[in-house]
Amino acid sequence: MDESLSEAEAISPAQFHQAPGVGDWRVAATGPQAVFTASSFAQAAGLLAPIVELAEQFGILPDVDVRPEGVVVRVPYRGPQGIPAAATQFAAAVANAAAQRGLTANPALAQSIGLYVAQHSEADVRPFFLAALGYEAFGEGDAVDPLRCGPQLAFNPITGDVPSRGRTHLDVFVPADQAQARVEAALAAGGRLVDDSNAPAFWSLASPDNHGVDIASWTDTAS
């Protein structure tokens, strides 16, 4: 999405899901995403040319990850405004092109991973992470890989904490229809439920040795 995109030209995740033909897609923290599984690398690569043509047709700048197991297509957020309205037409057309080539949509595989960096209210650690990771500032409090390959970082000051104590956890953004199952799987694997007061927007879990993980689905349902 061009950073000049106005709010009038942007839509919410809920509006995206209301559009026809986008049932194969979900909205993760980084934007709309679809996963199409393939039986070979050649079959997966066959979807790339149609995606390029459709991107040109609808004015979308997608990220495409082609693997022997399939293709991941994303419409990444390129600014804070929202999802470009044309993404719905692009998404529907890509889904149709994938079906024509025998690729199978698997929305359960759609997800994005983020790092939530909790910092003391008097500290500003984002410059350090930008320099150490080679990331770029995104919005007022996040950081992103320039090529959007690595996880997005969110920096959030907390009050009443001890200075110089690092507190960071993983944010796992999954489709809304997969969140409960992901939580249950993590608990069955030895995890601990820390807080479900914000469910179904997100659940806060801890690993057996107390590493924090939030399973979040709010990005797929936001109005």
N, C-alpha and C positions, 0 to 999 in steps of 0.2 A: 504494500500500500504506500502510495506516495505520501510524504509527510505533509503535503499541502491539502490532503483530503479534508474536506469540511465535515462537520457533524451532520449536515444535511445529506451528505453522500455516503454516510456510514450507517451500518445496521448493527443491532445487538445479536448475541448468540441465539436468543429466542426467535428473533425475526429471521435469522438464517435458517433455523430448523423448520420454520413455517413455509419455506419456499418449496415448490414442487421439485421432485427428483433428487433431493439431497439426503435421502435416507441412509446412504452408505457413509455419510460424513458425521464427525463429531467435532466439538470445539474444545480444544485444550487451552492451556495457558498462553500458548504462542499463536493461537488462531485456529481456523478450521483445518481439519486433517482427515485424510482417508487412507486406509491401508488395503491394497489389493494383492492377494497372494497369487503366486505363479508356480508353475511346475518346473521352470527352467529360467536361467538368466536371459536366454534369447527371448522367451515369451515376455518376461518382465520388461526388457529393453524395448520391445515392440510398442509399448505404451508411450514411450518418451516423445516420439515425433508428433502424435496427436496432441499431447499435452502442450508442446511448444506452439502448435498451430492455434489451439484454443486459448492459450495465454495471450497470444497476439490479438486474437479476435475480440476478447473481452477486456483487454487492458489490465491483466493480472500479472503479477510477478511472483510465481510460485517457487517453492523449494521442492525439489524432487530427489528422492533417495532411491536408487535402483539397486536391488540386491537379487541374488539367485532365488531367494524366497519370495520376492515380490517387490512392490513399489509403494513407497510412502509419499504422498502428495500433501503439501501444506500450503496454506495461504497465510504467510506470516504477518504478524503485526509489524508495521514499519513506523508506527507512531502511536500516540495514545488515543486517537479518535475512535477507532473501532474497526469493524469488518467492512471492506468496500462492498457496496451494494451489488456490483457486478460479480462478486464471488459466488453468488447463488447460481447464476447461469453457467459460470465456469465449472462449478462443482457438479452440477447435473450433467453437463456435457462430458466431463471426464469420466464420471460413473458409467455413462452410456458407452463411451469408447472402450473402457475396461471390459464391460460385459461382452461387447462385440468381439473382443480378442480372447475371450475365455478366462479372463482373470476374475477371481472371486473376492468380493469385498468382505473384510473381516473387521468390523468396527471395534471389536473387543481388543484389538491390538493397538488402537490409537491411544497415545498418551504423550505427555511431556514431563520432563523432570526439571525441577527448580531447586536452588539452594537458598534457604531462608537464613540470612546472616543477622542474628540478633546482636545488637551492639549497645553499649552503655549510652545513656542519653547525652553524655558530654563528649562522646567519641564520634569520629567520622572515619570509618574504615574503608569506604568505597574507593578513595584514591589508591589505597594500597592494593586492593583486589584488581582494580583496573590495570595497574602497572604489572602486577605479578602474573595475571592471566592474559594480558594483551587484549582485554575487553574494552568496550566502549560504553559510555554512560547512556542510559535509556530512561527517559522521563526524569522525574525528580529523585527517585530512590532506587533504581534498578541498574543492572549492568548486563550487557549481552556480548556474546561472541560475534565479531563482525560478520562472520559467515553463518551464524546461527546453527553451528554444529554442537557446541557445548551447552550445558544447562544455563538457563537464565538465573541471575542472582538478584535477590531482593534484600535491601538493607532496611532494617526496622529498629529504631531506637526503643529501648525499654527503660522504664524508670524503676527505681528501688532495687536495682541489681548491683552487684559488686563490680567496681571498675576492674578492667584488665582480665575479666573472665570471659573467654570466648564461648558463645552459645549459638550453635548453628544446627539446623536440621534440614532434612530433605522434604521437599514438597513434590508429591506425585499426583499429577493431574490426569484423571481418567474420565471416560464417558460416564454420564450420570447413570446409565443403566448397567454399569459395571462396578460402581463404587462399593456397594454393599458386599458383593462377592469378593472384591479385593481386600476389604477390611477383614472379612471372615477368614480368608486364606492366610492373611498375616497373623491373625490371632491364633489360628490353628497351628501355625509354624513356630509358636513360642512367643509371639508378641504380647504386649499388654496394652489395654485400652486406657489412655490417660484422660481423655476428655471427649465426650460425644455431644456436648451441649450445643455445638454448632452444626450437627448433622441435620440434613444430608449435605449441607454445603461442604463440610469437611470433618474428618475424624482425626484426632491426635493420638498417635500410637507410640509405643516405645519398644525397642528390640529387647531381647533378654538381658543385654548389658547396658540398657538405658539410652541407646541412641534414638533420637526423635525422628519420626516420620509422620507427615500429615498426608492422608489420602483425601484428595479434594475433587469435587465434581461440580462446584459452583460455576466454573467457566463454561460448562456445557448447558447451563440453564439460565444464565443471567438474562434479565429482561432488557 
